[in-house]
Amino acid sequence: MNVQEQINEYITSQPEPKRNEMQELHHRTLQVIPGCKLWFDNGKNSEGKTVSNPNIGYGLYTIKYADGKTRDFFQIGLSANTVGISVYIMGIKDKTYLPQTYGKAIGKASVTGYCIKFKTLKDINIDILEAAIRYGVEATNEN
């Protein structure tokens, strides 16, 4: 099964209304980052044990470690969780930027240094979420 098939299977496995909301966010993210590399992490470690929620990834940036090693990773992540949906904005160095810039304006959401978590799309301003995603892509493209 290729990545797009895994993503489709993951989204369609969600209960409504989360399924439609995940589909909408998937399409919006692809509009923000057209032609981006797609990732799918099923949340299982090498022994097949579940260690995290499955995650759809968009884009590509390279993490550079102090020892000189590098690792490729996605710029934006999308994941269903038990209470709603999480959008991960990876690679932003200033962990206060997202909460300070988007925290109050986004609506009913929890905003940390790299994650925006909300129960349903109707609780948030989708344009603010999209602005945060755009910022994350631009910030990691500069690195």
N, CA, C and O of each residue as an XYZ file, in Angstrom:
572
protein
N       0.850     -1.180      0.000
C       0.000      0.000      0.000
C       0.894      1.242      0.000
O       1.795      1.359      0.831
N       0.646      2.171     -0.934
C       1.475      3.375     -0.988
C       0.998      4.399      0.040
O      -0.023      4.199      0.698
N       1.740      5.488      0.174
C       1.460      6.494      1.209
C       0.068      7.096      1.025
O      -0.673      7.241      1.998
N      -0.294      7.445     -0.197
C      -1.619      8.044     -0.425
C      -2.736      7.076     -0.035
O      -3.752      7.495      0.518
N      -2.555      5.797     -0.318
C      -3.550      4.795      0.074
C      -3.632      4.674      1.597
O      -4.723      4.536      2.151
N      -2.485      4.726      2.274
C      -2.468      4.672      3.741
C      -3.201      5.881      4.327
O      -3.968      5.757      5.281
N      -2.947      7.057      3.733
C      -3.602      8.277      4.203
C      -5.115      8.168      4.016
O      -5.883      8.462      4.932
N      -5.531      7.747      2.837
C      -6.963      7.599      2.565
C      -7.622      6.611      3.527
O      -8.709      6.868      4.045
N      -6.956      5.483      3.761
C      -7.490      4.470      4.681
C      -7.605      5.037      6.101
O      -8.599      4.802      6.788
N      -6.582      5.782      6.535
C      -6.586      6.386      7.873
C      -7.742      7.373      8.011
O      -8.484      7.329      8.992
N      -7.896      8.263      7.030
C      -8.962      9.263      7.110
C     -10.326      8.594      7.096
O     -11.190      8.944      7.900
N     -10.538      7.635      6.197
C     -11.852      6.992      6.111
C     -12.160      6.109      7.319
O     -13.320      5.766      7.550
N     -11.147      5.739      8.086
C     -11.376      4.934      9.289
C     -11.891      5.769     10.465
O     -12.305      5.215     11.483
N     -11.867      7.086     10.330
C     -12.303      7.960     11.420
C     -13.822      8.047     11.456
O     -14.474      8.008     10.412
N     -14.387      8.165     12.656
C     -15.843      8.346     12.745
C     -16.233      9.756     12.287
O     -15.430     10.686     12.360
N     -17.453      9.898     11.823
C     -17.960     11.240     11.498
C     -18.244     11.980     12.805
O     -18.616     11.332     13.783
N     -18.089     13.288     12.869
C     -17.730     14.196     11.783
C     -16.209     14.356     11.599
O     -15.762     15.102     10.728
N     -15.424     13.654     12.422
C     -13.970     13.791     12.344
C     -13.446     13.415     10.955
O     -12.495     14.029     10.470
N     -14.044     12.430     10.321
C     -13.607     12.004      8.991
C     -13.664     13.164      7.995
O     -12.690     13.430      7.290
N     -14.806     13.853      7.939
C     -14.939     14.983      7.013
C     -13.973     16.119      7.362
O     -13.420     16.761      6.470
N     -13.775     16.360      8.639
C     -12.869     17.426      9.069
C     -11.419     17.093      8.732
O     -10.660     17.963      8.306
N     -11.039     15.841      8.922
C      -9.680     15.414      8.550
C      -9.499     15.550      7.033
O      -8.448     15.992      6.568
N     -10.513     15.174      6.277
C     -10.445     15.285      4.816
C     -10.298     16.745      4.401
O      -9.500     17.064      3.520
N     -11.062     17.629      5.033
C     -10.960     19.062      4.722
C      -9.571     19.596      5.050
O      -8.980     20.327      4.255
N      -9.053     19.235      6.210
C      -7.705     19.697      6.591
C      -6.638     19.125      5.666
O      -5.669     19.810      5.337
N      -6.807     17.891      5.251
C      -5.873     17.270      4.311
C      -5.847     18.075      3.003
O      -4.774     18.402      2.498
N      -7.011     18.386      2.467
C      -7.081     19.153      1.215
C      -6.525     20.560      1.384
O      -5.804     21.049      0.514
N      -6.852     21.215      2.492
C      -6.347     22.577      2.722
C      -4.826     22.577      2.851
O      -4.157     23.470      2.332
N      -4.287     21.586      3.534
C      -2.832     21.516      3.702
C      -2.159     21.292      2.352
O      -1.109     21.875      2.078
N      -2.750     20.458      1.512
C      -2.203     20.249      0.167
C      -2.283     21.513     -0.681
O      -1.468     21.699     -1.585
N      -3.250     22.383     -0.405
C      -3.327     23.665     -1.112
C      -2.233     24.611     -0.635
O      -1.693     25.387     -1.423
N      -1.904     24.549      0.653
C      -0.842     25.399      1.208
C       0.526     24.928      0.718
O       1.404     25.746      0.447
N       0.709     23.610      0.604
C       1.995     23.037      0.191
C       1.758     22.142     -1.033
O       1.885     20.922     -0.929
N       1.421     22.719     -2.176
C       1.125     21.883     -3.348
C       2.347     21.073     -3.785
O       3.470     21.577     -3.804
N       2.106     19.817     -4.132
C       3.184     18.959     -4.622
C       4.171     18.519     -3.554
O       5.254     18.028     -3.873
N       3.804     18.690     -2.287
C       4.737     18.349     -1.201
C       4.907     16.833     -1.060
O       4.086     16.048     -1.534
N       5.989     16.451     -0.400
C       6.203     15.048     -0.033
C       5.146     14.681      1.000
O       4.915     15.435      1.945
N       4.503     13.531      0.828
C       3.532     13.030      1.797
C       4.151     11.908      2.616
O       4.931     11.105      2.103
N       3.800     11.861      3.881
C       4.291     10.853      4.811
C       3.081     10.210      5.483
O       2.009     10.809      5.562
N       3.265      8.992      5.961
C       2.273      8.404      6.854
C       3.014      7.585      7.893
O       3.795      6.694      7.562
N       2.756      7.901      9.158
C       3.335      7.161     10.282
C       2.167      6.490     10.997
O       1.268      7.162     11.502
N       2.189      5.170     11.035
C       1.076      4.439     11.650
C       1.107      4.443     13.180
O       0.208      3.889     13.812
N       2.124      5.057     13.783
C       2.194      5.173     15.236
C       2.762      3.956     15.932
O       2.699      3.855     17.157
N       3.321      3.026     15.162
C       3.871      1.805     15.766
C       5.398      1.815     15.686
O       5.985      2.311     14.724
N       6.023      1.251     16.729
C       7.483      1.148     16.715
C       7.917     -0.101     15.946
O       7.081     -0.797     15.370
N       9.216     -0.383     15.937
C       9.747     -1.501     15.148
C       9.235     -2.865     15.622
O       9.278     -3.835     14.866
N       8.748     -2.948     16.875
C       8.172     -4.199     17.372
C       6.670     -4.284     17.106
O       6.030     -5.263     17.489
N       6.104     -3.270     16.457
C       4.683     -3.275     16.161
C       3.818     -2.761     17.303
O       2.592     -2.854     17.245
N       4.451     -2.219     18.345
C       3.718     -1.685     19.493
C       3.296     -0.241     19.188
O       4.087      0.547     18.671
N       2.038      0.095     19.516
C       1.554      1.454     19.310
C       2.222      2.386     20.316
O       2.128      2.184     21.527
N       2.901      3.417     19.792
C       3.606      4.373     20.645
C       3.093      5.804     20.470
O       3.425      6.686     21.263
N       2.281      6.035     19.431
C       1.697      7.353     19.209
C       0.473      7.207     18.303
O       0.227      6.141     17.739
N      -0.282      8.287     18.176
C      -1.391      8.289     17.222
C      -0.817      8.272     15.813
O       0.255      8.835     15.589
N      -1.495      7.644     14.857
C      -1.057      7.739     13.467
C      -1.012      9.208     13.038
O      -1.739     10.042     13.577
N      -0.158      9.511     12.073
C       0.088     10.886     11.679
C       0.287     10.978     10.171
O       1.038     10.201      9.581
N      -0.399     11.946      9.556
C      -0.157     12.276      8.153
C       0.857     13.414      8.150
O       0.689     14.398      8.870
N       1.905     13.286      7.347
C       2.920     14.327      7.272
C       2.950     14.981      5.903
O       2.667     14.350      4.885
N       3.301     16.266      5.903
C       3.352     17.058      4.668
C       4.667     17.821      4.619
O       5.103     18.392      5.619
N       5.290     17.826      3.457
C       6.514     18.601      3.280
C       7.738     17.861      3.769
O       7.664     16.714      4.210
N       8.859     18.540      3.681
C      10.138     17.932      4.040
C      11.092     18.996      4.560
O      11.287     20.038      3.935
N      11.673     18.718      5.701
C      12.798     19.526      6.155
C      13.789     18.602      6.827
O      13.439     17.506      7.266
N      15.009     19.045      6.903
C      16.069     18.225      7.457
C      16.457     18.748      8.832
O      16.821     19.914      8.985
N      16.376     17.880      9.823
C      16.793     18.205     11.186
C      18.300     18.000     11.249
O      18.807     16.959     10.830
N      19.009     18.982     11.767
C      20.455     18.878     11.920
C      20.780     18.773     13.409
O      20.433     19.655     14.194
N      21.440     17.697     13.782
C      21.796     17.467     15.176
C      23.186     18.009     15.471
O      23.982     18.232     14.559
N      23.471     18.219     16.755
C      24.754     18.785     17.175
C      25.935     17.906     16.756
O      27.029     18.416     16.517
N      25.724     16.599     16.666
C      26.815     15.688     16.289
C      27.048     15.644     14.778
O      27.880     14.875     14.296
N      26.300     16.482     14.026
C      26.478     16.534     12.580
C      25.550     15.614     11.810
O      25.450     15.725     10.588
N      24.872     14.712     12.497
C      23.938     13.814     11.816
C      22.677     14.590     11.421
O      22.355     15.623     12.009
N      21.977     14.072     10.418
C      20.741     14.704      9.974
C      19.634     13.663      9.872
O      19.886     12.460      9.805
N      18.413     14.156      9.862
C      17.244     13.286      9.711
C      16.182     14.068      8.959
O      15.903     15.219      9.296
N      15.589     13.460      7.950
C      14.488     14.084      7.235
C      13.195     13.879      8.015
O      12.967     12.823      8.606
N      12.355     14.911      8.005
C      11.103     14.867      8.750
C      10.071     15.718      8.022
O      10.420     16.505      7.143
N       8.800     15.561      8.385
C       7.761     16.374      7.761
C       7.673     17.744      8.423
O       8.059     17.911      9.580
N       7.159     18.730      7.673
C       6.997     20.085      8.189
C       5.686     20.236      8.958
O       5.642     20.904      9.991
N       4.628     19.620      8.456
C       3.298     19.719      9.051
C       2.766     18.309      9.282
O       2.909     17.439      8.423
N       2.155     18.086     10.435
C       1.546     16.798     10.733
C       0.075     16.967     11.064
O      -0.335     17.996     11.602
N      -0.711     15.963     10.743
C      -2.151     15.967     11.009
C      -2.507     14.627     11.637
O      -2.189     13.566     11.098
N      -3.178     14.695     12.796
C      -3.482     13.462     13.510
C      -4.818     13.566     14.234
O      -5.128     14.583     14.854
N      -5.599     12.501     14.145
C      -6.814     12.393     14.955
C      -6.387     11.937     16.347
O      -5.467     11.132     16.491
N      -7.060     12.455     17.363
C      -6.785     11.998     18.726
C      -8.116     11.731     19.424
O      -9.177     11.918     18.828
N      -8.068     11.302     20.661
C      -9.297     10.887     21.342
C     -10.300     12.029     21.512
O     -11.506     11.783     21.544
N      -9.824     13.274     21.621
C     -10.748     14.393     21.823
C     -10.964     15.250     20.581
O     -11.823     16.133     20.596
N     -10.219     15.019     19.517
C     -10.380     15.842     18.331
C      -9.275     15.633     17.319
O      -9.005     14.512     16.886
N      -8.634     16.748     16.946
C      -7.608     16.740     15.906
C      -6.412     17.554     16.371
O      -6.563     18.592     17.017
N      -5.227     17.072     16.037
C      -3.992     17.806     16.318
C      -3.310     18.145     15.007
O      -3.227     17.312     14.104
N      -2.820     19.382     14.906
C      -2.009     19.815     13.781
C      -0.637     20.157     14.352
O      -0.513     21.020     15.220
N       0.390     19.470     13.855
C       1.760     19.673     14.323
C       2.503     20.550     13.330
O       2.485     20.300     12.125
N       3.147     21.567     13.845
C       3.926     22.481     13.017
C       5.366     22.339     13.493
O       5.767     22.901     14.512
N       6.121     21.577     12.729
C       7.439     21.127     13.170
C       8.544     22.097     12.767
O       8.423     22.835     11.788
N       9.610     22.076     13.538
C      10.828     22.773     13.169
C      10.898     24.241     13.519
O      11.869     24.904     13.152
N       9.906     24.782     14.216
C       9.967     26.191     14.610
C      10.879     26.290     15.828
O      10.634     25.652     16.852
N      11.919     27.086     15.711
C      12.896     27.198     16.799
C      12.330     27.910     18.031
O      12.578     27.484     19.159
N      11.570     28.991     17.822
C      10.997     29.764     18.928
C       9.692     29.102     19.376
O       8.660     29.246     18.719
N       9.741     28.383     20.485
C       8.580     27.622     20.958
C       7.495     28.514     21.575
O       6.445     28.002     21.964
N       7.715     29.820     21.676
C       6.676     30.721     22.162
C       5.904     31.366     21.009
O       4.865     31.988     21.230
N       6.409     31.221     19.785
C       5.826     31.927     18.646
C       4.382     31.522     18.363
O       3.515     32.391     18.273
N       4.102     30.236     18.222
C       2.735     29.797     17.901
C       1.720     30.241     18.957
O       0.700     30.833     18.603
N       1.971     29.970     20.252
C       0.965     30.391     21.232
C       0.793     31.913     21.301
O      -0.325     32.402     21.462
N       1.884     32.656     21.180
C       1.778     34.112     21.263
C       1.110     34.703     20.033
O       0.342     35.658     20.150
N       1.384     34.160     18.866
C       0.892     34.734     17.623
C      -0.517     34.271     17.277
O      -1.325     35.061     16.790
N      -0.818     32.998     17.523
C      -2.089     32.429     17.072
C      -3.008     31.975     18.204
O      -4.191     31.722     17.978
N      -2.474     31.872     19.417
C      -3.222     31.287     20.538
C      -4.568     31.920     20.814
O      -5.567     31.213     20.939
N      -4.615     33.250     20.911
C      -5.876     33.924     21.227
C      -6.788     34.023     20.007
O      -8.009     33.942     20.144
N      -6.220     34.197     18.829
C      -7.005     34.442     17.618
C      -7.640     33.180     17.032
O      -8.631     33.262     16.306
N      -7.073     32.015     17.345
C      -7.533     30.800     16.672
C      -8.882     30.294     17.172
O      -9.589     29.588     16.452
N      -9.237     30.650     18.394
C     -10.505     30.162     18.937
C     -10.267     29.134     20.024
O      -9.280     29.201     20.756
N     -11.181     28.185     20.122
C     -11.158     27.191     21.202
C     -10.188     26.060     20.840
O     -10.580     25.021     20.309
N      -8.907     26.303     21.147
C      -7.857     25.336     20.831
C      -6.747     25.457     21.856
O      -6.570     26.503     22.479
N      -6.010     24.387     22.021
C      -4.797     24.383     22.828
C      -3.630     24.587     21.866
O      -3.471     23.831     20.908
N      -2.815     25.610     22.123
C      -1.697     25.923     21.234
C      -0.405     25.870     22.036
O      -0.218     26.633     22.984
N       0.495     24.952     21.644
C       1.804     24.835     22.294
C       2.872     25.300     21.301
O       2.553     25.892     20.270
N       4.103     25.035     21.611
C       5.210     25.449     20.755
C       5.240     24.781     19.397
O       5.915     25.267     18.489
N       4.522     23.670     19.234
C       4.525     22.967     17.948
C       3.194     22.290     17.614
O       3.092     21.641     16.573
N       2.176     22.422     18.460
C       0.922     21.699     18.249
C      -0.294     22.592     18.487
O      -0.356     23.352     19.453
N      -1.257     22.472     17.574
C      -2.555     23.130     17.732
C      -3.584     22.013     17.797
O      -3.788     21.276     16.833
N      -4.231     21.904     18.957
C      -5.175     20.806     19.202
C      -6.561     21.392     19.461
O      -6.718     22.337     20.233
N      -7.560     20.811     18.801
C      -8.926     21.306     18.949
C      -9.897     20.142     18.798
O      -9.559     19.090     18.256
N     -11.115     20.361     19.294
C     -12.124     19.303     19.250
C     -12.755     19.181     17.868
O     -12.917     18.075     17.353
N     -13.110     20.312     17.271
C     -13.796     20.301     15.984
C     -13.475     21.590     15.226
O     -13.164     22.611     15.838
N     -13.551     21.543     13.915
C     -13.242     22.720     13.099
C     -14.138     23.912     13.421
O     -13.702     25.059     13.318
N     -15.388     23.652     13.812
C     -16.285     24.779     14.098
C     -15.858     25.551     15.352
O     -16.354     26.653     15.591
N     -14.946     24.990     16.154
C     -14.447     25.681     17.347
C     -13.313     26.660     17.045
O     -12.937     27.464     17.899
N     -12.765     26.590     15.821
C     -11.595     27.410     15.524
C     -11.805     28.263     14.273
O     -12.724     28.037     13.487
N     -10.923     29.246     14.118
C     -10.883     30.048     12.895
C      -9.920     29.337     11.944
O      -8.707     29.364     12.148
N     -10.460     28.706     10.914
C      -9.663     27.896      9.986
C      -8.628     28.744      9.246
O      -7.560     28.245      8.891
N      -8.937     30.026      9.011
C      -7.979     30.910      8.335
C      -6.749     31.153      9.211
O      -5.635     31.271      8.701
N      -6.951     31.227     10.519
C      -5.824     31.396     11.445
C      -4.986     30.118     11.466
O      -3.756     30.185     11.462
N      -5.636     28.965     11.488
C      -4.905     27.693     11.427
C      -4.079     27.619     10.147
O      -2.915     27.221     10.182
N      -4.671     27.996      9.029
C      -3.964     27.977      7.758
C      -2.770     28.940      7.779
O      -1.714     28.631      7.227
N      -2.939     30.100      8.413
C      -1.825     31.056      8.540
C      -0.688     30.440      9.361
O       0.482     30.623      9.024
N      -1.016     29.720     10.421
C       0.000     29.051     11.243
C       0.732     27.982     10.435
O       1.949     27.838     10.547
N      -0.007     27.241      9.629
C       0.606     26.217      8.778
C       1.552     26.875      7.773
O       2.676     26.415      7.574
N       1.086     27.957      7.143
C       1.941     28.684      6.184
C       3.226     29.167      6.856
O       4.317     29.045      6.299
N       3.076     29.718      8.066
C       4.242     30.188      8.800
C       5.225     29.028      9.037
O       6.428     29.174      8.823
N       4.700     27.886      9.478
C       5.559     26.742      9.758
C       6.325     26.276      8.535
O       7.503     25.933      8.626
N       5.656     26.263      7.392
C       6.313     25.847      6.147
C       7.405     26.852      5.787
O       8.521     26.460      5.448
N       7.091     28.134      5.860
C       8.080     29.172      5.531
C       9.271     29.110      6.482
O      10.417     29.223      6.047
N       9.011     28.931      7.774
C      10.085     28.889      8.765
C      11.011     27.695      8.539
O      12.226     27.827      8.687
N      10.463     26.537      8.187
C      11.318     25.372      7.969
C      11.970     25.401      6.602
O      13.010     24.772      6.412
N      11.394     26.112      5.642
C      12.058     26.265      4.337
C      13.306     27.112      4.464
O      14.240     26.962      3.676
N      13.336     28.012      5.459
C      14.498     28.868      5.674
C      15.646     28.121      6.341
O      16.808     28.500      6.196
N      15.316     27.058      7.074
C      16.357     26.313      7.832
C      17.172     25.413      6.931
O      18.078     24.724      7.403
